[in-house]
Amino acid sequence: MALSVRDQVKYWGVAAAVFVLALWFLGDVILPFVLGGAIAYFLDPVADRLQRMGASRALAVSLITLGALMVFVLMALLVIPTLVQQSLALIDTAPQFFNKFQQVLTERFPAIVDENSTLRQSLIAVGETIRERGGEVLNSLLSSAASLLNVVLLFVIVPVVAFYLLYDWDRMVGRIDELLPRDHAPVIRRLAGEIDQTLASFIRGMGTVCLILGTYYAVALMLVGLQFGLVVGALAGLITFIPYVGALVGGALAIGLALFQFWGDWVSIGLVVAIFVAGQVAEGNFLTPKLVGSSVGLHPVWLIFALSVFGALFGFVGMLVAVPVAASIGVLARFIVAQYMDSRLYRGLSTRDE
């Protein structure tokens, strides 16, 4: 005899509580495994395609690992040192940019010179915060042995976890399918398929969009001659998956840096603006519709809310699992709404089944 609805709700509630508690208490400990699982999920279609072409699973995973290793080595030799150097230089020169900004405002708006001006007091407070906190954060990041050890472990553990998960991915999915409750297996499979479709469209598609836009922004800004163009482009591409945030943050930072560097050279400033306008046009009209699709099922407001809540509660790990959890909740919510609209509670006792 099947379990009652009350018992089922109790068991699924316990499972959800265990998941939340694991995120809460384990935190950064499970970060390498979450990243490894995300990488394996991202690359599983590539391995499946290689298998359809005649390669064994072991050979497919080995080829993918070799390709990823070559890309990482090239980035470590060519991109990462420049990126780190520009990031540190940007942090070091941030107070200088702020002082110049304050001077420009003082020249344009003489009222700021007034010591009793609220705006002047706010600018002074922000400047002191940048000088104090910026140096503290930089020193803590560079001098913390624990942080360095965590980074080393991250680079060692994540590839190993990703390799083994990718190798055993189909076997794990099959095993999980065997453990599904038989009464609900068809419904769970259908919901899991919808969740997988949503995640595949969003994560794989949006990841490709972020990579394309990040590369485009970084290369274009460096060709224009913008200082810290690589950092700004990488940052803009990295956060493009958050609706509107990537364009706003990257565009504001790039245009702000361009105003300080190219003040009076309106052609160069216009080129920086044009780069981000062209990137947004390409993203909205070509990249996102082609690579992500229009029916992903993740509303921008819902996605931002999920990222904010999980990031605040569980830190960086929470932000990583926010998208899968948001997609799962969205699919389950649509399923519950469909069940409700097909029930007597919605249709009423007087409605006859057709």
C-alpha positions in Angstrom: 0.0 0.0 0.0 1.3 3.4 -1.0 2.3 5.9 1.7 -0.3 8.6 2.6 0.2 12.1 1.4 1.0 13.2 5.0 3.8 10.6 5.3 5.2 11.6 1.9 5.3 15.2 2.8 7.1 14.3 6.0 9.8 12.3 4.3 10.4 14.8 1.5 10.4 17.6 4.1 13.1 15.7 6.1 15.2 15.3 2.9 14.9 19.1 2.2 15.9 19.9 5.8 19.0 17.6 5.5 20.0 19.4 2.3 19.7 22.8 3.9 21.6 21.7 7.0 24.3 20.2 4.9 24.8 23.5 3.1 24.7 25.4 6.4 27.2 23.4 8.3 29.5 22.1 5.6 29.8 25.4 3.7 33.1 25.8 2.0 34.0 22.1 2.7 31.7 21.0 -0.1 32.8 23.8 -2.5 35.2 21.6 -4.5 32.5 18.9 -4.9 29.9 21.3 -6.0 32.2 22.8 -8.5 33.3 19.4 -9.7 29.7 18.3 -10.1 28.9 21.5 -12.0 31.8 20.9 -14.4 30.8 17.2 -14.9 27.2 18.2 -15.6 28.4 20.9 -18.1 30.7 18.5 -20.0 28.5 15.4 -19.9 26.8 16.2 -23.3 30.3 16.4 -24.9 31.3 13.0 -23.5 28.0 11.6 -24.7 28.6 13.0 -28.2 32.1 11.5 -28.3 30.6 8.1 -27.3 28.1 8.3 -30.1 31.0 8.9 -32.4 32.5 5.6 -31.4 34.8 6.4 -28.4 34.5 4.6 -25.1 33.5 6.5 -22.0 37.0 6.3 -20.6 38.5 7.6 -23.9 35.9 10.4 -24.1 36.6 11.6 -20.6 40.3 11.4 -21.1 40.1 13.5 -24.3 38.0 16.1 -22.5 40.4 16.2 -19.6 43.4 16.6 -21.9 41.7 19.4 -23.7 40.7 21.2 -20.5 44.2 20.8 -19.2 45.7 22.4 -22.3 43.2 25.3 -22.1 44.1 25.8 -18.4 47.8 25.7 -19.1 47.4 28.3 -21.8 45.3 30.5 -19.6 47.8 30.1 -16.7 50.7 31.2 -18.9 49.0 34.0 -20.9 45.9 35.3 -19.3 45.9 34.7 -15.5 49.1 36.5 -14.7 47.9 39.6 -16.6 44.5 39.4 -14.9 46.0 39.1 -11.4 48.5 41.9 -12.2 45.7 44.3 -13.4 43.4 43.4 -10.5 46.1 44.3 -8.0 47.0 47.5 -9.8 43.3 48.4 -10.0 43.0 48.0 -6.2 46.2 50.0 -5.6 45.1 52.9 -7.8 41.5 53.0 -6.6 42.2 55.7 -4.1 43.9 57.8 -6.8 40.8 57.5 -9.0 38.6 58.5 -6.2 40.8 61.6 -5.4 40.7 62.6 -9.0 36.9 62.1 -9.0 36.6 64.3 -5.9 38.7 67.0 -7.6 36.6 67.0 -10.7 33.4 67.3 -8.6 35.0 70.1 -6.6 35.8 72.0 -9.8 32.4 71.4 -11.3 30.4 71.9 -8.1 32.0 74.5 -5.8 29.4 73.8 -3.1 31.3 70.6 -2.3 34.2 72.7 -1.0 32.0 73.8 1.9 33.2 71.7 4.8 29.6 71.5 6.1 28.3 70.1 2.8 26.7 66.7 3.2 28.1 65.5 -0.1 31.6 66.5 0.9 31.3 64.6 4.2 30.0 61.5 2.3 32.9 61.7 -0.2 35.5 61.9 2.6 33.9 59.0 4.4 33.9 56.9 1.2 37.6 57.8 0.5 38.7 56.8 4.0 36.8 53.5 3.7 38.5 52.7 0.5 41.9 53.5 1.9 41.4 51.5 5.1 39.3 48.6 4.0 40.8 48.1 0.5 44.3 47.6 2.0 43.0 45.3 4.7 41.2 43.1 2.2 44.1 43.0 -0.2 46.6 42.1 2.6 44.3 39.4 4.0 43.9 37.8 0.6 47.6 37.8 -0.1 48.9 36.9 3.3 46.4 34.3 4.5 48.1 30.9 4.4 44.7 29.3 4.9 43.3 31.0 1.8 46.3 30.0 -0.2 46.0 26.4 1.0 42.3 26.4 0.1 43.0 27.7 -3.4 45.6 25.0 -3.9 43.2 22.3 -2.7 40.6 23.7 -4.9 42.7 23.4 -8.0 43.7 19.9 -7.0 40.4 18.4 -5.8 38.0 20.0 -8.3 39.6 18.4 -11.5 39.8 15.0 -9.7 36.1 15.2 -8.6 35.0 16.4 -12.0 36.9 13.6 -13.8 35.4 10.8 -11.7 31.9 12.2 -11.7 32.0 12.7 -15.5 33.3 9.1 -15.9 30.5 7.7 -13.8 27.8 10.2 -14.7 25.5 7.8 -16.6 26.0 5.1 -14.1 25.1 7.4 -11.2 22.0 8.6 -13.0 20.9 5.0 -13.7 21.5 4.1 -10.0 19.4 7.0 -8.8 16.7 6.0 -11.2 16.6 2.5 -9.6 16.2 4.0 -6.2 13.1 6.1 -7.1 9.9 5.1 -5.4 8.1 3.0 -7.9 4.7 4.6 -7.5 6.1 8.1 -8.3 9.0 7.2 -10.7 7.2 8.3 -13.9 6.3 11.7 -12.4 9.7 12.2 -10.9 11.4 11.3 -14.2 9.2 13.8 -16.0 10.0 16.6 -13.5 13.7 15.7 -13.5 13.7 15.9 -17.3 12.1 19.4 -17.2 14.6 20.5 -14.5 17.5 19.1 -16.6 16.1 20.9 -19.7 15.9 24.2 -17.8 19.4 23.8 -16.3 20.9 22.8 -19.7 19.3 25.8 -21.4 20.4 28.2 -18.7 23.7 26.9 -17.3 25.3 25.6 -20.5 23.8 28.2 -22.7 24.4 31.1 -20.3 27.9 29.8 -19.6 28.7 30.0 -23.3 27.2 33.5 -23.5 29.3 34.7 -20.5 32.5 33.2 -22.1 31.8 34.9 -25.4 30.9 38.3 -23.9 33.8 38.2 -21.4 36.3 37.5 -24.2 34.7 40.1 -26.5 34.7 42.8 -23.7 38.3 42.1 -22.6 39.8 42.0 -26.1 37.8 45.1 -27.3 38.6 47.2 -24.3 42.3 46.3 -24.5 42.4 47.2 -28.2 40.9 50.6 -27.4 43.7 51.0 -24.9 41.7 51.1 -21.7 43.7 50.4 -18.5 42.5 47.3 -16.7 40.5 46.4 -19.7 41.1 42.7 -19.1 39.8 42.8 -15.6 36.7 44.9 -16.5 35.9 42.5 -19.5 36.4 39.4 -17.4 34.2 40.8 -14.6 31.5 41.9 -17.0 31.4 38.5 -18.7 31.5 36.6 -15.4 28.4 38.3 -14.0 26.4 38.4 -17.2 24.4 35.4 -16.0 22.7 37.8 -13.5 20.2 39.7 -15.6 21.2 43.3 -16.3 23.8 43.3 -13.5 26.7 42.3 -15.8 26.1 45.1 -18.3 25.4 47.7 -15.6 28.5 46.9 -13.4 30.9 46.3 -16.3 29.6 49.3 -18.3 29.7 51.7 -15.4 33.2 50.6 -14.4 34.6 50.7 -18.0 33.0 54.1 -18.7 34.2 55.5 -15.4 37.7 54.4 -16.0 37.5 55.7 -19.6 36.4 59.2 -18.3 39.5 59.4 -16.0 41.9 58.0 -18.6 40.6 59.6 -21.8 39.1 62.9 -20.4 38.8 65.2 -23.4 39.4 62.4 -25.9 35.7 61.8 -26.6 36.4 59.4 -29.5 38.0 56.9 -27.1 35.2 57.4 -24.5 32.6 56.9 -27.3 34.4 53.7 -28.4 34.2 52.3 -24.8 30.5 53.1 -24.7 29.9 51.6 -28.2 31.7 48.4 -27.1 29.1 47.8 -24.3 26.2 48.9 -26.5 27.2 46.4 -29.2 27.7 43.7 -26.6 24.2 44.2 -25.2 22.7 44.3 -28.7 24.5 41.0 -29.6 23.5 39.4 -26.3 19.8 40.4 -26.4 19.2 39.7 -30.1 21.6 36.9 -31.1 23.5 35.1 -28.2 20.8 34.6 -25.6 18.0 33.7 -28.0 20.2 31.2 -29.9 22.2 29.7 -27.0 19.8 30.0 -24.0 16.3 30.1 -25.6 13.3 32.2 -24.7 11.4 29.5 -22.6 14.0 28.7 -19.9 11.5 29.2 -17.2 13.7 31.3 -14.9 12.3 34.8 -14.5 15.0 37.4 -13.9 13.5 38.6 -10.7 13.2 35.0 -9.4 16.8 34.3 -10.3 18.1 37.5 -8.6 16.1 36.7 -5.5 17.4 33.1 -5.3 21.0 34.3 -5.8 20.6 37.0 -3.1 18.9 34.6 -0.5 21.3 31.7 -1.0 24.3 33.9 -1.2 23.4 35.6 2.1 22.6 32.3 3.8 25.3 30.0 2.5 27.9 32.2 1.0 29.6 31.4 -2.3 28.4 27.8 -2.2 24.9 29.0 -1.9 25.3 31.1 -5.0 26.5 28.1 -6.9 23.5 26.0 -5.9 21.0 28.9 -6.2 20.4 28.4 -10.0 19.7 24.6 -9.8 17.5 25.1 -6.7 15.6 28.0 -8.4 15.1 25.9 -11.5 13.9 22.9 -9.5 11.5 25.1 -7.4 10.2 26.7 -10.6 9.4 23.3 -12.2 7.8 22.0 -9.0 5.7 25.2 -8.7 4.4 24.8 -12.3 3.6 21.1 -11.5 1.8 22.0 -8.3 -0.2 24.8 -10.1 -1.2 22.3 -12.9 -2.3 19.7 -10.3 -4.3 22.4 -8.5 -6.0 23.6 -11.6 -7.0 20.0 -12.4 -8.4 19.4 -8.9 -11.9 19.8 -7.5 -10.6 22.5 -5.2 -10.1 24.7 -8.3 -12.8 23.4 -10.6 -15.5 23.0 -8.0 -17.9 20.2 -7.3 -20.4 21.3 -9.9 -17.8 21.0 -12.8 -18.1 17.7 -14.6 -15.1 15.9 -16.0 -15.1 16.0 -19.8 
